[in-house]
Amino acid sequence: MKNNLLLGITGSIAASKTEKLYNSLKDQYNIKFVSTSEGLKYLDDNFKINNNIISSWDNETGSPHIELSRWADKFVIYPATANFISKLNNGISDDILSATALMYKDSIYIAPAMHEEMYINEVTQENILELSKKHIFCGPKYGKLDIGDEGLGRLLEPDELINIIEKTKEKIIVTSGPTFENIDLVRGITNSSSGKQGRAIAYELLSKGYDVIYIHSDLINPVPHARNITYSSSDDLYQSILKNIKDVKKIYMTSAVSDFIPEKFNKKMSRESGELFLKLSPNIDIIKTIKSQYKDIKVIGFSAQLDDNLNFEKINTKNCDYLVINNLKDNYFGSDNNKIFIIDRDKLIYESSVENKNIIAQHIVKNTTS
C-alpha cells in the first residue's frame, strides 16, 4: 500500500522542477498538490490541467487544510521561498498552503530556493534555525540562480531531495573552525580559521542527502538544517566527536586544531606581575587517535601549509584516508576562495583551480565519497 505525500509549491521560478519531482515519486506515493497562487505561475499549463492543484479557498468546499494535513503521511514544500519560511515560523496562515502547514502535526520537508542574499540574511537564518527544531530543511545548495547569478540558494534537484526523503545516505561528521586553548581565565591561544570551508562541505553533504553532524567552533555560525554541536578547545572538539561517533561512516576534519596546549593559570594574569613565560606542550593528534580506535571510519584530514607539498608523510603518519591540502600563502584564512590538492596514501587524487569555497566543497565531496 502506497503512503500519501502532500507536495506544497510556493512562488519561486524553481517551481518549474516540481513536475520532475512528481514524475520521480508518483509510482511510490499517492500524491496531492497544494500551492500558493504565486506558485501556480511557474507551473507548466499541461501539468496544471492534468493535476488537481489546490490553491484557493474560493474553489474548495469544506476545510481542505484540515483534510490535507490529516491525509498526508509525508509533507514536502518544494520549493520554499523566504516569504513562506517567514510565514510558517511566525504562524501566519493567510492561504491554503500555510494553513495546511500549520495544521500538520509531523515534520515537514522544506526545500528553500532563493537568492543568496535572501538566504544568508540574518532574519531568514533565524527563521530556519527556529523551524529546524521541528522540520527538516533540505538544502539549498551552491549553484546557478536567477538572472545569471551564482550563489548559495539553489533548489535541490529532485533526485537529491528524494535521497533525503528516503534517507538513503549515511551519517557523517564535519568539524569546522578554530580551537581556543586557555592561558588563563580570560585569554587563550587560537588561530584565524573562519570555518568557511567546513561549513561549505556541510551544506554540500546535506544537499546530497547525508545525515550531517556539524561540530563547529562556538565562534562561528551553525548550519541550520544539520545537527549542530559547538566546541571551544581541542579537547571539547575531541570529546564531541567521541560522543557522536556511533554509526558515523566518515569524518571531515576541517577544524584548525592547535598543535600545542599552554599550561593554564587559574586566575586572570596581570601585567603588574612582570615578565611571563608560557609552557607549551604538544597536543594529541585527534585524527590519528580516532583512526586508531575506529579503523572502519573514513577520515578526511586537512592540511593548511605554506607550500604545495603533497604531504604523503603527513597522511601516512596520521593514518587518515584522504588529505586535503591548501596553501595559506595563496589562500589566506577567511578567504572566500581556495585552491586544493587531494591525496590518498600513495597518489594525487585531484587538483583544483582557485575557486569559491562552495565549489571547492563540491570537488572535495565528489572525490572522497566513493
C-alpha positions in Angstrom: 0.0 0.0 0.0 1.4 3.4 -1.0 1.9 6.2 1.5 0.3 9.6 0.9 2.6 12.5 0.0 1.4 16.1 0.0 3.5 18.3 -2.3 3.5 22.1 -1.5 4.5 24.7 -4.1 5.5 28.3 -3.5 6.2 31.2 -5.8 9.7 30.6 -6.9 10.9 30.3 -10.5 12.4 27.0 -9.3 8.9 25.6 -9.0 9.3 24.5 -12.6 11.2 21.5 -11.2 8.1 20.3 -9.4 6.9 18.2 -12.3 10.1 16.3 -12.5 9.9 15.6 -8.7 6.3 14.4 -9.2 7.3 12.1 -12.0 10.0 10.6 -9.9 7.7 9.9 -6.9 4.3 9.1 -8.5 4.9 5.3 -8.6 5.9 5.3 -4.9 3.3 7.6 -3.4 -0.3 8.8 -3.6 0.4 12.5 -4.3 -1.8 15.6 -3.8 -0.8 19.2 -4.5 -1.4 22.4 -2.6 0.1 25.7 -3.9 0.2 29.4 -3.3 -1.3 31.5 -6.0 2.2 32.7 -7.0 3.4 29.1 -7.2 0.9 28.3 -9.9 2.5 30.9 -12.2 5.7 28.8 -12.6 4.0 25.5 -13.4 3.5 24.2 -16.9 -0.1 24.6 -18.3 -0.4 21.0 -19.2 0.8 20.0 -15.7 -1.9 22.2 -14.1 -4.6 20.8 -16.4 -3.7 17.2 -15.7 -3.4 17.5 -11.9 -5.7 18.9 -9.3 -3.6 21.6 -7.7 -5.4 23.2 -4.7 -4.5 26.9 -4.4 -7.5 28.9 -3.4 -10.3 28.8 -0.8 -12.7 30.0 -3.4 -12.6 26.8 -5.4 -12.9 24.4 -2.4 -15.7 23.3 -0.1 -15.3 22.2 3.5 -11.9 22.5 5.2 -9.2 21.4 2.8 -6.4 22.4 5.1 -7.6 20.1 7.8 -8.3 17.2 5.4 -5.0 17.5 3.6 -2.9 17.8 6.8 -4.5 14.6 8.2 -4.3 12.7 4.8 -0.6 13.2 4.3 2.0 10.7 5.6 4.7 13.0 4.3 4.6 16.7 3.5 7.2 18.3 1.2 7.4 22.1 0.4 9.3 22.2 -3.0 10.3 25.0 -3.4 10.0 27.1 -0.3 10.5 30.8 -0.6 11.9 33.1 2.1 8.4 34.6 2.4 6.8 31.2 3.0 9.5 30.2 5.6 8.9 33.5 7.4 5.2 33.0 7.5 5.5 29.5 8.8 7.8 30.5 11.6 5.5 33.3 12.6 2.3 31.3 12.5 0.8 33.2 9.6 -1.9 31.2 7.7 -3.3 33.5 5.0 -3.5 30.9 2.3 -4.3 27.2 2.0 -0.7 26.1 1.9 0.4 28.0 5.0 -2.8 26.9 6.9 -2.2 23.3 5.9 1.4 23.5 7.1 0.4 24.9 10.5 -2.2 22.1 10.8 0.4 19.3 10.0 1.5 17.5 13.2 4.7 16.0 12.0 7.9 17.3 10.5 7.7 18.9 7.0 10.5 18.5 4.4 11.3 22.1 3.4 13.5 22.8 0.3 14.5 26.5 0.2 15.0 28.3 -3.1 16.1 32.0 -3.2 18.9 34.3 -4.0 22.0 34.0 -1.7 21.5 37.5 -0.2 18.0 36.5 0.9 19.1 33.1 2.2 22.1 34.4 4.3 20.0 37.4 5.6 20.0 37.1 9.4 16.2 37.1 9.6 15.9 34.2 7.2 18.6 32.3 9.0 16.9 32.9 12.4 13.6 31.6 10.9 15.3 28.5 9.5 17.1 27.8 12.8 13.8 28.1 14.7 11.9 25.9 12.3 14.6 23.3 12.1 13.9 22.3 15.7 10.8 20.5 14.3 11.1 20.5 10.5 13.7 19.0 8.1 15.4 21.5 5.8 16.7 20.1 2.5 19.4 22.3 1.0 19.8 24.8 -0.6 23.0 24.2 -2.5 25.5 26.4 -4.2 24.9 26.9 -7.9 23.2 28.9 -10.7 20.5 31.3 -9.6 18.1 33.7 -11.3 19.3 36.4 -13.6 22.6 34.5 -14.3 23.9 34.8 -10.7 25.6 32.0 -8.7 25.4 31.6 -5.0 24.1 29.6 -2.1 20.3 29.3 -2.6 19.8 26.9 -5.5 16.9 24.5 -5.0 18.0 20.8 -4.7 17.4 18.7 -7.7 14.6 16.2 -7.4 16.9 13.2 -7.0 18.8 15.0 -4.3 15.6 15.7 -2.4 14.5 12.1 -2.8 17.7 10.9 -1.2 16.8 12.9 1.9 13.1 11.9 2.0 14.1 8.2 1.6 17.1 8.5 3.9 19.4 6.8 1.5 22.7 8.2 2.8 24.9 7.6 5.8 25.8 9.7 8.9 28.9 12.0 8.5 30.7 14.3 10.9 32.0 17.6 9.7 34.2 19.7 12.0 34.9 23.4 11.4 36.6 26.4 12.8 39.4 27.2 15.2 40.1 25.9 18.6 40.7 28.1 21.7 43.2 26.9 24.3 43.0 28.9 27.6 46.1 30.5 29.0 44.3 32.0 32.0 40.6 32.6 32.8 40.1 35.1 30.0 42.9 34.7 27.5 43.9 31.9 25.1 45.7 30.7 22.0 43.7 30.4 18.8 44.0 30.9 15.1 42.3 32.8 12.2 40.3 29.9 10.8 36.9 31.2 9.5 35.2 27.8 9.2 34.0 28.7 5.7 35.4 25.6 4.0 33.9 23.2 6.7 30.6 25.0 6.5 30.5 24.7 2.7 31.3 20.9 3.0 28.4 20.5 5.5 26.0 22.2 3.0 27.2 20.1 0.1 26.7 16.9 2.1 23.3 17.9 3.3 22.2 18.7 -0.3 23.1 15.2 -1.3 21.0 13.6 1.5 23.7 12.8 4.1 22.9 12.9 7.8 25.3 15.6 8.9 26.6 16.2 12.4 28.2 19.7 12.3 30.7 20.1 15.1 31.9 23.7 15.0 33.6 26.4 16.9 31.3 28.4 19.2 32.7 31.5 17.5 31.2 30.7 14.1 27.6 30.2 12.8 25.7 26.9 12.8 24.3 25.3 9.7 20.5 25.5 10.2 19.5 22.0 9.0 22.4 19.9 10.3 22.7 18.6 13.9 24.8 21.4 15.4 27.3 20.9 18.3 29.7 23.6 19.4 33.2 23.3 20.9 35.8 25.7 22.3 39.0 23.8 23.0 40.6 21.0 21.1 39.6 18.6 24.0 36.0 19.8 23.6 36.2 19.0 19.9 37.6 15.6 20.6 35.0 14.7 23.2 32.2 15.9 21.0 33.4 13.6 18.2 33.5 10.6 20.5 30.1 11.3 21.9 28.6 11.5 18.4 30.6 8.8 16.6 28.1 6.0 16.7 27.2 4.8 13.2 29.3 7.5 11.6 30.9 6.5 8.3 33.1 9.5 7.6 34.6 12.4 9.3 35.7 15.6 7.5 38.2 17.1 9.9 38.4 20.7 8.7 38.8 22.3 12.1 42.1 24.1 12.6 43.3 22.4 15.8 46.1 23.9 18.0 49.3 21.9 17.8 50.2 23.0 21.3 48.4 23.3 24.6 49.5 26.0 27.1 49.8 25.4 30.8 46.8 27.2 32.2 46.9 29.8 35.0 43.8 29.5 37.2 43.4 33.3 37.5 43.5 36.4 35.4 47.1 37.3 34.8 48.2 41.0 35.3 50.9 42.9 33.6 51.9 44.1 37.0 53.4 40.7 37.7 56.1 41.5 35.1 57.6 39.1 32.6 55.8 35.9 31.9 56.9 32.6 30.3 54.4 30.1 28.8 54.9 26.4 28.8 53.5 24.8 25.6 53.0 21.0 25.4 52.3 19.1 22.2 48.6 18.4 21.7 47.2 15.0 20.8 46.7 14.3 17.2 42.9 13.9 17.0 42.8 12.3 13.6 45.5 9.7 14.5 43.8 8.9 17.8 40.4 8.4 16.3 41.7 6.2 13.4 43.5 4.0 16.0 40.2 3.5 17.8 37.8 3.4 14.8 39.6 1.8 11.9 36.5 1.4 9.7 35.6 5.1 9.7 37.0 7.1 6.8 38.7 10.3 7.9 39.4 13.2 5.6 42.2 15.4 7.0 43.0 18.9 6.1 46.5 20.4 5.9 47.0 24.2 5.8 50.5 24.7 4.6 52.8 27.4 3.3 53.7 25.4 0.2 52.1 23.0 -2.3 54.0 19.9 -1.0 52.0 16.8 -1.5 52.4 15.7 2.1 52.4 11.9 1.9 54.4 11.7 5.1 51.6 13.5 7.0 48.7 11.4 5.6 50.5 8.2 6.5 51.6 9.4 9.9 48.0 10.4 10.7 46.7 7.3 9.1 43.8 9.2 7.5 42.2 8.1 4.3 42.4 11.4 2.3 44.3 14.6 2.9 43.1 18.0 1.5 46.0 20.4 1.2 45.7 24.2 0.7 48.5 26.8 0.6 47.9 29.6 3.0 50.4 31.8 1.1 47.9 31.9 -1.8 44.6 31.3 0.0 44.7 33.0 3.4 42.4 32.1 6.4 39.0 33.8 5.9 39.1 34.0 2.1 36.0 33.1 0.1 38.2 31.2 -2.4 40.5 28.2 -2.1 42.8 26.0 -4.2 43.4 22.5 -3.1 45.1 19.2 -3.7 43.5 15.9 -2.6 45.8 12.9 -2.0 45.3 9.4 -0.7 48.1 7.5 0.9 50.1 7.0 -2.3 48.9 9.4 -5.1 47.4 12.7 -6.1 43.6 12.3 -6.5 42.6 15.8 -7.5 44.0 19.3 -8.1 41.6 22.3 -8.3 42.0 25.8 -9.7 41.3 28.8 -7.5 37.5 28.7 -6.9 34.8 29.7 -4.5 34.9 27.5 -1.4 31.4 26.2 -2.1 32.6 24.9 -5.4 35.7 23.5 -3.7 33.4 21.7 -1.3 31.7 20.0 -4.3 35.1 18.8 -5.5 36.1 17.5 -2.0 32.8 15.6 -1.5 32.9 14.2 -5.0 36.4 12.9 -4.7 36.1 11.5 -1.1 32.7 9.8 -1.0 33.3 6.9 -3.5 
